[in-house]
């Protein structure tokens, strides 16, 4: 009489190179976090703030998807008491004005007011007994090209580089809405391509890496966008033609197409 397998011993060995399904899901999620984490690192936000942002984003999505605090507690894996406390915290608003920042972020924000010397910055920043934090942070920001060094009244001063900081504008809500729409289409593509046993043939994504002269990119983008506009318009017109009640109805779906072109680091 054979012995029944234990819970921690799978009935069937995994194929060579395969990983358990739960690990695969975690790897997909881990990889999907990378863009947000890279931006957080680029903008010099510390670990606690990034975790708070992730919690806030999860709370926002859970509230939109589920109708009761009990269902949301299942999603979070937390008690309803904890979730009610979390809800009260986020419902107060002004969350984005209260997030913790690290030393680099604090320096960039201080320099938005006016150019400052290292001595002036050090007086306004937390002190570290182990090392000169202000000096190290300034050097890091210089290497990353986020601030620049200038001479003012015979002193070395530091000032932010405008291309990183001139984002205050009247259309910020439109920019955030566009970002949300773009990322929503990417998330749905990831779900269909990587989280279904049979990848959806209607969802596809390709990345083309190539070399080109920067001056040729404007013409390339315009040609590409013109082609996409004409092609999608033709597809919509064809779908509308199928609405004749005397003809067999053909299934129609909404689709999102996202496009991005950007310079990328050379990893060779």
Backbone as JSON, one array per atom type, in Angstrom:
{
  "sequence": "XXXXXXXXXXXXXXXXXXXXXXXXXXXXXXXXXXXXXXXXXXXXXXXXXXXXXXXXXXXXXXXXXXXXXXXXXXXXXXXXXXXXXXXXXXXXXXXXXXXXXXXXXXXXXXXXXXXXXXXXXXXXXXXXXXXXXXXXXXXXXXXXXXXXXXXXXXXXXXXXXXXXXXXXXXXXXXXXXXXXXXXXXXXXXXXXXXXXXXXXXXXXXXXXXXXXXXXXXXXXXXXXXXXXXXXXXXXXXXXXXXXXXXXXXXXXXXXXXXXXXXXXXXXX",
  "N": [[0.85, -1.2, 0.0], [0.69, 2.08, -0.98], [2.11, 5.1, 0.3], [0.39, 8.09, 1.03], [1.1, 11.21, -0.55], [2.79, 13.82, 1.2], [1.74, 17.16, 2.24], [3.7, 19.03, 1.6], [5.08, 17.86, -0.4], [5.08, 17.64, -3.72], [2.95, 15.87, -6.04], [3.94, 15.4, -8.52], [7.0, 15.74, -10.16], [8.61, 18.8, -10.99], [9.07, 20.06, -14.32], [12.25, 20.22, -15.98], [13.88, 23.23, -15.38], [11.54, 24.53, -14.73], [9.48, 26.41, -12.43], [7.75, 26.55, -9.27], [4.24, 27.35, -9.37], [3.24, 29.42, -7.53], [5.67, 30.78, -7.06], [6.27, 31.67, -9.6], [4.19, 33.57, -9.99], [4.93, 35.45, -8.06], [7.35, 36.29, -9.1], [6.54, 37.55, -11.48], [5.05, 39.67, -10.39], [7.05, 40.95, -8.9], [8.78, 41.77, -10.96], [7.07, 43.53, -12.28], [6.93, 45.58, -10.47], [9.26, 46.98, -10.84], [9.45, 49.39, -12.58], [8.14, 51.41, -11.01], [9.72, 51.35, -8.71], [12.21, 52.1, -9.73], [11.65, 54.73, -10.47], [11.09, 55.79, -7.94], [13.6, 55.57, -6.77], [15.07, 57.2, -8.46], [13.91, 59.66, -7.89], [14.62, 59.99, -5.32], [13.23, 59.06, -2.99], [12.65, 57.63, 0.22], [12.69, 54.26, 1.68], [10.43, 53.83, 3.42], [8.54, 55.69, 2.49], [8.09, 54.79, -0.13], [6.95, 52.29, 0.42], [4.63, 53.17, 1.71], [3.38, 54.5, -0.41], [2.85, 52.32, -2.08], [1.07, 50.9, -0.47], [-1.02, 52.75, -0.35], [-1.75, 52.84, -3.07], [-2.63, 50.19, -3.43], [-4.79, 50.19, -1.65], [-6.46, 52.1, -2.89], [-7.09, 50.8, -5.35], [-8.33, 48.49, -4.36], [-10.58, 49.54, -3.06], [-11.97, 50.51, -5.24], [-12.62, 48.19, -6.53], [-13.88, 46.41, -4.76], [-16.78, 46.16, -2.65], [-17.18, 46.24, 0.11], [-15.78, 46.61, 3.45], [-15.12, 44.18, 4.52], [-14.52, 42.51, 2.34], [-12.32, 43.87, 1.33], [-10.56, 43.52, 3.44], [-9.97, 40.84, 3.14], [-8.47, 40.92, 0.79], [-6.25, 42.44, 1.6], [-5.33, 40.85, 3.61], [-5.59, 41.46, 6.28], [-7.07, 42.38, 9.46], [-10.47, 43.58, 9.84], [-10.55, 45.66, 11.62], [-7.98, 46.75, 11.48], [-8.09, 47.6, 8.84], [-10.1, 49.54, 8.92], [-8.84, 51.5, 10.4], [-6.79, 52.12, 8.62], [-8.32, 53.09, 6.5], [-9.44, 55.39, 7.66], [-7.15, 56.88, 7.97], [-6.22, 57.38, 5.33], [-8.42, 58.66, 4.27], [-8.35, 61.16, 5.32], [-6.91, 62.81, 3.71], [-4.42, 64.93, 2.03], [-2.23, 63.32, 1.97], [-0.01, 63.15, 0.29], [1.41, 65.34, 0.93], [2.68, 64.85, 3.26], [4.55, 62.87, 3.28], [7.48, 61.01, 4.11], [10.86, 62.03, 3.45], [14.1, 61.43, 1.98], [17.61, 62.31, 2.49], [18.71, 63.24, 0.05], [16.43, 63.97, -1.4], [15.49, 66.01, 0.27], [17.52, 67.92, -0.03], [17.25, 68.61, -2.76], [14.7, 69.77, -2.63], [15.17, 71.94, -0.9], [16.95, 73.45, -2.45], [15.26, 74.37, -4.37], [14.27, 76.71, -3.42], [16.37, 78.61, -3.35], [19.8, 79.06, -4.52], [22.26, 77.3, -2.58], [25.03, 76.92, -0.3], [27.24, 74.21, 0.68], [27.63, 74.38, 3.41], [25.38, 75.86, 4.25], [23.36, 74.09, 3.56], [23.98, 71.92, 5.23], [23.37, 72.94, 7.76], [20.66, 72.93, 7.72], [19.86, 70.36, 7.54], [19.39, 66.93, 8.75], [21.86, 65.64, 11.01], [24.53, 63.27, 10.74], [26.26, 61.01, 12.68], [28.0, 59.06, 11.87], [28.92, 59.64, 9.29], [29.48, 62.28, 6.87], [26.62, 63.22, 5.88], [25.31, 65.22, 4.32], [27.31, 66.09, 2.55], [27.88, 63.71, 1.11], [25.35, 63.27, -0.06], [25.08, 65.56, -1.68], [27.21, 65.14, -3.47], [26.32, 62.81, -4.71], [24.0, 63.72, -6.01], [25.14, 65.51, -7.78], [26.63, 63.76, -9.43], [24.52, 62.35, -10.58], [23.41, 64.27, -12.12], [21.37, 65.94, -11.26], [21.59, 68.27, -9.82], [23.59, 71.27, -10.02], [26.87, 72.78, -9.84], [27.77, 76.07, -8.95], [29.4, 79.3, -9.06], [29.09, 81.86, -6.75], [29.3, 85.01, -5.49], [31.95, 84.49, -4.81], [31.77, 82.03, -3.59], [31.23, 78.47, -3.49], [28.3, 77.25, -4.73], [25.15, 75.49, -4.9], [22.67, 74.45, -7.22], [19.45, 73.52, -8.52], [19.01, 71.52, -11.5], [17.19, 72.7, -14.19], [15.66, 71.0, -15.96], [14.84, 68.84, -14.5], [13.07, 69.81, -12.68], [11.16, 71.68, -13.47], [8.36, 71.17, -13.51], [5.97, 72.1, -12.56], [2.83, 72.98, -13.49], [-0.21, 74.11, -15.14], [-1.48, 71.98, -16.3], [-1.16, 69.59, -14.91], [-2.92, 67.65, -13.93], [-3.99, 66.57, -16.24], [-1.69, 65.37, -17.28], [-1.17, 63.4, -15.34], [-3.49, 61.88, -15.62], [-3.13, 60.92, -18.23], [-0.84, 59.37, -17.83], [-1.89, 57.43, -16.1], [-3.78, 56.18, -17.78], [-2.1, 55.11, -19.73], [-0.51, 53.3, -18.22], [-2.49, 51.61, -17.28], [-3.29, 50.25, -19.57], [-0.93, 48.87, -20.08], [-0.79, 47.24, -17.78], [-3.05, 45.58, -18.13], [-2.29, 44.23, -20.43], [-0.05, 42.83, -19.43], [-1.37, 41.16, -17.6], [-2.97, 39.52, -19.26], [-1.05, 38.34, -20.91], [0.87, 37.12, -19.25], [-0.3, 36.0, -17.0], [-2.22, 34.13, -17.57], [-3.05, 30.79, -18.42], [-3.11, 30.09, -21.11], [-1.79, 32.27, -23.17], [-3.4, 35.25, -24.18], [-4.2, 35.74, -27.48], [-5.08, 38.08, -28.5], [-3.86, 40.05, -27.12], [-0.82, 41.62, -27.25], [2.66, 42.37, -27.03], [5.58, 44.08, -27.86], [9.04, 44.83, -27.8], [11.25, 46.88, -29.4], [14.57, 47.34, -29.93], [16.92, 49.62, -31.05], [19.41, 51.41, -33.01], [19.84, 54.84, -33.79], [19.99, 58.09, -35.37], [19.54, 60.9, -33.33], [18.31, 63.15, -34.53], [16.68, 62.05, -36.43], [14.49, 61.0, -35.19], [12.12, 62.51, -34.73], [10.77, 62.62, -37.21], [10.42, 59.9, -37.6], [8.7, 59.2, -35.45], [6.43, 60.73, -36.1], [5.66, 59.59, -38.55], [5.04, 57.02, -37.66], [2.92, 57.49, -35.84], [1.05, 58.62, -37.57], [0.49, 56.45, -39.26], [-0.66, 54.69, -37.35], [-2.93, 56.15, -36.49], [-4.41, 56.27, -38.91], [-4.79, 53.54, -39.43], [-6.18, 52.56, -37.13], [-8.46, 54.11, -37.31], [-9.56, 53.11, -39.67], [-10.13, 50.5, -38.84], [-12.11, 50.97, -36.93], [-14.13, 52.07, -38.55], [-14.68, 49.86, -40.12], [-15.71, 48.16, -38.17], [-18.03, 49.56, -37.5], [-19.5, 49.28, -39.83], [-20.46, 46.75, -39.59], [-22.72, 46.88, -38.1], [-25.21, 46.64, -39.24], [-28.46, 45.54, -38.86], [-29.52, 43.48, -40.39], [-27.46, 41.85, -41.02], [-25.3, 39.14, -39.97], [-24.24, 39.43, -36.64], [-21.08, 40.54, -35.66], [-18.65, 39.91, -33.23], [-17.41, 42.56, -31.21], [-14.79, 44.36, -29.63], [-13.33, 46.59, -27.2], [-10.15, 48.08, -27.57], [-6.84, 48.92, -26.47], [-4.0, 50.66, -27.47], [-0.68, 51.13, -26.81], [2.17, 53.27, -26.96], [5.6, 53.97, -26.93], [8.66, 55.7, -27.11], [12.0, 55.92, -26.29], [15.27, 57.08, -25.32], [17.68, 54.66, -24.33], [19.86, 53.16, -21.87], [23.14, 52.01, -22.76], [23.88, 48.74, -22.48], [25.93, 47.12, -23.19]],
  "CA": [[0.0, 0.0, 0.0], [1.56, 3.24, -1.1], [1.86, 6.18, 1.24], [-0.1, 9.32, 0.39], [2.12, 12.27, -0.5], [2.6, 14.89, 2.18], [1.34, 18.43, 1.63], [4.84, 19.78, 1.08], [5.74, 17.06, -1.42], [4.19, 17.58, -4.87], [2.76, 14.54, -6.64], [4.67, 15.29, -9.77], [8.19, 16.58, -10.19], [8.56, 19.89, -11.96], [9.92, 19.9, -15.49], [13.54, 20.89, -15.88], [13.82, 24.66, -15.63], [10.28, 25.1, -14.28], [9.41, 26.85, -11.04], [6.38, 26.41, -8.76], [3.33, 28.4, -9.81], [3.27, 30.61, -6.65], [6.91, 31.53, -7.27], [6.14, 32.36, -10.89], [3.36, 34.75, -9.77], [5.71, 36.43, -7.32], [8.37, 36.84, -10.01], [5.86, 38.49, -12.36], [4.74, 40.86, -9.6], [8.33, 41.6, -8.58], [9.25, 42.44, -12.18], [6.16, 44.63, -12.59], [7.21, 46.68, -9.54], [10.53, 47.61, -11.17], [9.37, 50.78, -13.04], [7.82, 52.31, -9.9], [10.87, 51.39, -7.81], [13.24, 52.89, -10.38], [11.27, 56.14, -10.35], [11.28, 56.17, -6.55], [15.04, 55.73, -6.55], [15.48, 58.38, -9.23], [13.39, 60.86, -7.23], [15.21, 60.03, -3.98], [12.3, 58.83, -1.89], [13.17, 56.52, 1.04], [11.96, 53.0, 1.7], [9.12, 53.93, 4.08], [7.62, 56.42, 1.62], [7.73, 53.91, -1.24], [6.01, 51.3, 0.96], [3.37, 53.86, 1.94], [2.77, 54.73, -1.71], [2.34, 51.04, -2.55], [-0.12, 50.61, 0.33], [-2.08, 53.67, -0.79], [-2.2, 52.41, -4.39], [-3.4, 48.97, -3.24], [-6.04, 50.59, -1.02], [-7.27, 52.77, -3.91], [-7.6, 49.81, -6.28], [-9.23, 47.58, -3.65], [-11.83, 50.26, -2.83], [-12.68, 50.61, -6.51], [-13.02, 46.86, -7.0], [-14.69, 45.69, -3.78], [-17.81, 47.04, -2.11], [-17.25, 46.28, 1.58], [-14.53, 46.53, 4.18], [-14.82, 42.77, 4.73], [-13.86, 42.01, 1.14], [-11.0, 44.51, 1.25], [-9.72, 42.88, 4.46], [-9.49, 39.59, 2.55], [-7.43, 41.28, -0.17], [-5.08, 42.91, 2.33], [-4.87, 39.86, 4.59], [-5.58, 42.15, 7.56], [-8.37, 42.42, 10.12], [-11.3, 44.74, 9.49], [-10.16, 46.74, 12.52], [-6.8, 47.39, 10.88], [-8.5, 48.27, 7.6], [-10.85, 50.76, 9.26], [-7.83, 52.48, 10.79], [-6.13, 52.53, 7.38], [-9.28, 53.89, 5.75], [-9.53, 56.71, 8.29], [-5.89, 57.6, 7.72], [-6.14, 57.85, 3.96], [-9.55, 59.53, 3.97], [-8.07, 62.51, 5.82], [-6.34, 63.59, 2.63], [-3.11, 65.59, 2.18], [-1.22, 62.29, 2.21], [1.19, 63.39, -0.5], [2.14, 66.47, 1.51], [3.22, 64.46, 4.55], [5.42, 61.7, 3.13], [8.87, 61.15, 4.54], [11.83, 62.17, 2.37], [15.47, 61.17, 2.41], [18.49, 63.47, 2.47], [18.84, 63.76, -1.31], [15.18, 64.64, -1.73], [15.44, 67.24, 1.05], [18.43, 68.88, -0.64], [16.63, 69.11, -3.98], [13.59, 70.65, -2.27], [15.74, 73.18, -0.36], [17.55, 74.23, -3.53], [14.2, 74.99, -5.16], [14.06, 78.06, -2.89], [17.48, 79.45, -3.81], [21.08, 78.35, -4.44], [22.83, 77.24, -1.24], [26.34, 76.29, -0.16], [27.2, 72.98, 1.47], [27.49, 74.77, 4.82], [23.99, 76.23, 4.47], [22.55, 72.87, 3.5], [24.27, 71.11, 6.42], [22.69, 73.51, 8.91], [19.22, 72.7, 7.59], [19.62, 68.92, 7.34], [19.77, 66.07, 9.89], [23.29, 65.3, 11.08], [24.86, 61.86, 10.88], [27.52, 60.88, 13.41], [28.89, 58.1, 11.19], [29.52, 60.2, 8.07], [28.96, 63.59, 6.46], [25.53, 62.88, 4.98], [25.02, 66.28, 3.36], [28.35, 66.07, 1.51], [27.67, 62.53, 0.28], [24.14, 63.46, -0.84], [25.37, 66.54, -2.72], [28.05, 64.5, -4.49], [25.48, 61.87, -5.46], [23.13, 64.49, -6.89], [25.99, 66.04, -8.85], [26.94, 62.65, -10.35], [23.3, 61.97, -11.28], [22.99, 65.38, -12.97], [20.13, 66.55, -10.77], [21.96, 69.62, -9.39], [24.85, 71.73, -10.6], [27.72, 73.62, -8.98], [27.99, 77.39, -9.51], [30.14, 80.26, -8.24], [28.28, 83.03, -6.42], [29.96, 85.83, -4.47], [33.19, 83.83, -4.43], [31.51, 80.78, -2.87], [30.66, 77.36, -4.25], [26.87, 77.09, -4.42], [24.49, 74.41, -5.65], [21.36, 74.84, -7.72], [18.84, 72.4, -9.26], [19.01, 71.57, -12.96], [15.78, 72.97, -14.49], [14.91, 69.97, -16.66], [14.3, 67.9, -13.53], [12.24, 70.44, -11.65], [10.22, 72.68, -13.98], [7.18, 70.39, -13.85], [4.77, 72.73, -12.04], [2.08, 73.58, -14.6], [-1.66, 74.03, -14.98], [-2.02, 70.76, -16.9], [-0.61, 68.43, -14.23], [-3.94, 66.61, -13.82], [-4.05, 65.91, -17.55], [-0.5, 64.53, -17.41], [-1.35, 62.24, -14.49], [-4.53, 61.05, -16.24], [-2.51, 60.25, -19.37], [0.03, 58.34, -17.27], [-2.76, 56.37, -15.59], [-4.35, 55.46, -18.92], [-1.01, 54.36, -20.37], [-0.11, 52.19, -17.37], [-3.61, 50.67, -17.2], [-3.21, 49.39, -20.75], [0.22, 47.97, -19.88], [-1.15, 46.26, -16.75], [-3.96, 44.6, -18.7], [-1.48, 43.4, -21.33], [0.72, 41.91, -18.59], [-2.27, 40.15, -17.03], [-3.39, 38.58, -20.29], [0.09, 37.63, -21.52], [1.73, 36.4, -18.32], [-1.03, 35.4, -15.88], [-3.2, 33.18, -18.04], [-2.37, 29.57, -18.85], [-2.96, 30.22, -22.56], [-1.71, 33.71, -23.42], [-4.43, 35.8, -25.05], [-3.61, 36.16, -28.75], [-5.5, 39.45, -28.8], [-2.96, 40.97, -26.41], [0.56, 41.41, -27.68], [3.59, 43.46, -26.7], [6.91, 43.89, -28.42], [10.0, 45.9, -27.57], [12.25, 46.94, -30.45], [15.73, 48.14, -29.55], [17.65, 49.94, -32.29], [20.26, 52.6, -32.98], [19.42, 55.83, -34.77], [20.43, 59.45, -35.11], [18.46, 61.62, -32.63], [17.59, 64.08, -35.39], [15.75, 61.31, -37.28], [13.4, 60.43, -34.39], [10.88, 63.25, -34.88], [10.12, 62.16, -38.44], [10.02, 58.51, -37.38], [7.53, 59.19, -34.57], [5.27, 61.26, -36.81], [5.23, 58.57, -39.51], [4.44, 55.92, -36.91], [1.63, 57.93, -35.31], [0.14, 58.78, -38.71], [0.06, 55.1, -39.66], [-1.54, 54.14, -36.32], [-4.2, 56.86, -36.56], [-5.14, 55.85, -40.1], [-5.16, 52.13, -39.33], [-7.22, 52.39, -36.12], [-9.69, 54.72, -37.85], [-10.11, 52.16, -40.63], [-10.68, 49.36, -38.09], [-13.37, 51.42, -36.33], [-15.12, 52.19, -39.62], [-15.07, 48.49, -40.51], [-16.57, 47.63, -37.11], [-19.32, 50.23, -37.6], [-20.22, 48.73, -40.97], [-21.04, 45.46, -39.19], [-23.87, 47.11, -37.23], [-26.45, 46.43, -40.0], [-29.22, 44.49, -38.18], [-29.83, 42.37, -41.29], [-26.26, 41.02, -41.19], [-24.88, 38.45, -38.74], [-23.46, 40.32, -35.77], [-19.7, 40.12, -35.39], [-18.24, 40.39, -31.91], [-16.5, 43.7, -31.2], [-14.22, 44.66, -28.32], [-12.5, 47.78, -27.09], [-8.72, 47.79, -27.48], [-5.93, 50.03, -26.2], [-2.66, 50.51, -28.04], [0.22, 52.09, -26.19], [3.39, 53.46, -27.74], [6.6, 54.79, -26.28], [10.02, 55.68, -27.66], [12.87, 56.63, -25.37], [16.67, 56.66, -25.29], [17.95, 53.66, -23.3], [21.29, 52.99, -21.59], [23.85, 50.97, -23.49], [24.29, 47.73, -21.5], [27.01, 46.27, -23.73]],
  "C": [[0.88, 1.24, 0.0], [1.14, 4.34, -0.14], [1.43, 7.43, 0.5], [0.96, 10.4, 0.49], [1.78, 13.3, 0.56], [2.31, 16.2, 1.46], [2.51, 19.16, 1.0], [5.63, 19.0, 0.05], [4.81, 16.94, -2.62], [4.12, 16.19, -5.46], [3.64, 14.33, -7.85], [5.86, 16.24, -9.78], [8.04, 17.66, -11.25], [9.46, 19.57, -13.14], [11.23, 20.65, -15.26], [13.38, 22.37, -16.24], [12.53, 25.31, -15.17], [10.39, 25.53, -12.83], [7.97, 26.66, -10.57], [5.52, 27.6, -9.16], [3.32, 29.61, -8.88], [4.54, 31.44, -6.83], [6.86, 32.3, -8.58], [5.32, 33.64, -10.73], [4.14, 35.84, -9.06], [6.77, 37.06, -8.21], [7.75, 37.85, -10.98], [5.57, 39.79, -11.62], [6.0, 41.65, -9.28], [8.85, 42.38, -9.79], [8.38, 43.64, -12.52], [6.39, 45.83, -11.67], [8.4, 47.52, -9.99], [10.39, 49.06, -11.66], [9.08, 51.76, -11.91], [9.01, 52.45, -8.96], [11.99, 52.23, -8.42], [12.93, 54.39, -10.29], [11.46, 56.63, -8.92], [12.74, 56.42, -6.22], [15.57, 56.97, -7.25], [15.08, 59.67, -8.51], [13.81, 60.96, -5.77], [14.18, 59.98, -2.86], [12.75, 57.59, -1.12], [12.22, 55.32, 1.06], [10.56, 53.15, 2.28], [8.11, 54.65, 3.2], [7.17, 55.55, 0.46], [6.75, 52.84, -0.78], [4.65, 51.94, 1.21], [2.64, 54.12, 0.63], [2.15, 53.44, -2.25], [1.07, 50.66, -1.79], [-1.29, 51.48, -0.1], [-2.63, 53.25, -2.15], [-3.05, 51.14, -4.29], [-4.76, 49.28, -2.62], [-6.99, 51.23, -2.04], [-7.89, 51.76, -4.87], [-8.61, 48.87, -5.61], [-10.58, 48.25, -3.4], [-12.66, 50.34, -4.11], [-13.26, 49.27, -6.95], [-14.01, 46.18, -6.06], [-15.6, 46.66, -3.02], [-17.8, 47.17, -0.6], [-15.87, 46.17, 2.2], [-14.13, 45.09, 4.42], [-14.07, 42.17, 3.54], [-12.45, 42.59, 1.02], [-10.04, 43.89, 2.27], [-9.17, 41.55, 3.96], [-8.34, 39.86, 1.58], [-6.14, 41.65, 0.55], [-4.52, 41.85, 3.27], [-4.75, 40.47, 5.97], [-6.98, 42.14, 8.15], [-9.15, 43.65, 9.68], [-10.96, 45.93, 10.39], [-8.96, 47.51, 11.97], [-7.19, 48.17, 9.63], [-9.29, 49.54, 7.88], [-9.89, 51.87, 9.68], [-7.11, 53.02, 9.57], [-7.03, 53.44, 6.57], [-9.37, 55.3, 6.32], [-8.29, 57.54, 8.0], [-5.86, 58.19, 6.32], [-7.28, 58.79, 3.59], [-9.34, 60.96, 4.47], [-7.51, 63.41, 4.72], [-4.97, 64.16, 2.96], [-2.0, 64.57, 2.4], [0.09, 62.62, 1.5], [2.0, 64.57, 0.03], [2.89, 66.08, 2.78], [4.23, 63.31, 4.46], [6.86, 62.01, 3.54], [9.79, 61.25, 3.32], [13.22, 61.85, 2.89], [16.33, 62.42, 2.18], [18.61, 64.09, 1.07], [17.59, 64.53, -1.72], [15.07, 65.98, -0.99], [16.34, 68.32, 0.46], [17.82, 69.47, -1.91], [15.5, 70.08, -3.66], [14.1, 71.97, -1.69], [16.3, 74.07, -1.47], [16.51, 74.83, -4.47], [13.96, 76.43, -4.7], [15.11, 79.04, -3.41], [18.75, 78.62, -3.8], [21.63, 78.39, -3.01], [24.19, 76.58, -1.3], [26.18, 75.01, 0.65], [27.01, 73.3, 2.95], [26.04, 75.11, 5.15], [23.09, 75.0, 4.48], [22.73, 72.04, 4.77], [23.52, 71.61, 7.65], [21.19, 73.18, 8.9], [18.85, 71.21, 7.52], [19.98, 68.13, 8.59], [21.25, 65.73, 9.85], [23.46, 63.8, 11.29], [26.21, 61.75, 11.58], [28.51, 60.0, 12.66], [29.59, 58.71, 9.98], [28.86, 61.54, 7.78], [27.87, 63.36, 5.41], [25.26, 63.94, 3.93], [26.03, 66.28, 2.22], [28.12, 64.89, 0.56], [26.44, 62.7, -0.61], [24.36, 64.46, -1.97], [26.2, 65.92, -3.83], [27.24, 63.53, -5.34], [24.59, 62.61, -6.45], [23.89, 65.12, -8.04], [26.28, 64.96, -9.89], [25.71, 62.28, -11.18], [22.76, 63.09, -12.17], [21.69, 66.03, -12.55], [20.36, 67.96, -10.21], [23.27, 69.98, -10.05], [25.57, 72.64, -9.62], [27.95, 74.95, -9.67], [28.83, 78.22, -8.54], [29.27, 81.49, -8.01], [28.91, 83.77, -5.25], [31.21, 85.13, -3.92], [32.99, 82.53, -3.66], [30.98, 79.73, -3.84], [29.23, 77.16, -3.78], [26.31, 75.97, -5.3], [23.08, 74.85, -6.02], [20.77, 73.68, -8.51], [18.95, 72.6, -10.77], [17.56, 71.66, -13.43], [15.02, 71.8, -15.11], [14.32, 68.92, -15.71], [13.22, 68.5, -12.66], [11.22, 71.44, -12.17], [8.91, 72.01, -14.39], [5.89, 71.0, -13.33], [4.06, 73.42, -13.2], [0.6, 73.38, -14.36], [-2.23, 72.71, -15.49], [-1.55, 69.5, -16.18], [-1.64, 67.31, -14.11], [-4.08, 65.85, -15.13], [-2.88, 64.96, -17.73], [-0.64, 63.26, -16.57], [-2.42, 61.31, -15.06], [-3.97, 60.27, -17.43], [-1.6, 59.12, -18.9], [-0.8, 57.15, -16.78], [-3.33, 55.53, -16.72], [-3.3, 54.58, -19.59], [-0.67, 53.12, -19.54], [-1.23, 51.16, -17.22], [-3.6, 49.71, -18.38], [-2.05, 48.41, -20.63], [-0.13, 46.88, -18.88], [-2.08, 45.19, -17.31], [-3.24, 43.68, -19.68], [-0.67, 42.38, -20.53], [-0.17, 40.79, -18.04], [-2.62, 39.1, -18.07], [-2.23, 37.75, -20.83], [0.83, 36.74, -20.54], [1.0, 35.7, -17.18], [-2.18, 34.52, -16.31], [-2.47, 31.98, -18.62], [-2.15, 29.55, -20.36], [-2.95, 31.7, -22.89], [-2.71, 34.17, -24.47], [-3.78, 36.31, -26.33], [-4.02, 37.57, -29.14], [-4.63, 40.48, -28.11], [-1.53, 40.64, -26.79], [1.4, 42.61, -27.31], [4.96, 43.11, -27.27], [7.78, 45.1, -28.06], [11.06, 45.81, -28.66], [13.38, 47.87, -30.0], [16.59, 48.37, -30.79], [18.52, 51.16, -32.06], [19.81, 53.55, -34.08], [20.03, 57.18, -34.42], [19.28, 60.2, -34.42], [17.66, 62.53, -33.54], [16.57, 63.39, -36.3], [14.5, 60.85, -36.52], [12.08, 61.18, -34.55], [10.09, 62.77, -36.09], [9.61, 60.73, -38.26], [8.75, 58.43, -36.53], [6.28, 59.66, -35.31], [4.75, 60.25, -37.83], [4.51, 57.42, -38.81], [3.06, 56.29, -36.4], [0.61, 58.11, -36.43], [-0.4, 57.43, -39.16], [-0.95, 54.53, -38.66], [-2.91, 54.82, -36.36], [-5.03, 56.38, -37.74], [-5.63, 54.41, -39.97], [-6.27, 51.92, -38.3], [-8.54, 53.0, -36.58], [-10.36, 53.77, -38.84], [-10.74, 50.95, -39.92], [-12.02, 49.75, -37.44], [-14.47, 51.54, -37.38], [-15.6, 50.81, -40.06], [-15.99, 47.88, -39.46], [-17.96, 48.27, -37.18], [-20.16, 49.67, -38.74], [-20.92, 47.42, -40.62], [-22.3, 45.64, -38.34], [-25.21, 47.01, -37.97], [-27.23, 45.29, -39.36], [-29.55, 43.3, -39.05], [-28.65, 41.44, -41.5], [-25.95, 40.29, -39.88], [-23.97, 39.35, -37.92], [-22.09, 39.72, -35.48], [-19.29, 40.72, -34.05], [-17.22, 41.52, -32.04], [-16.02, 43.92, -29.77], [-13.49, 45.99, -28.37], [-11.04, 47.36, -26.93], [-7.96, 49.07, -27.15], [-4.57, 49.7, -26.78], [-1.77, 51.56, -27.4], [1.54, 52.11, -26.94], [4.34, 54.35, -26.97], [7.95, 54.62, -26.95], [10.89, 56.48, -26.72], [14.32, 56.19, -25.55], [16.87, 55.68, -24.13], [19.45, 53.53, -23.08], [21.88, 51.87, -22.43], [24.41, 49.98, -22.47], [25.42, 46.83, -22.01], [28.3, 46.47, -22.94]]
}
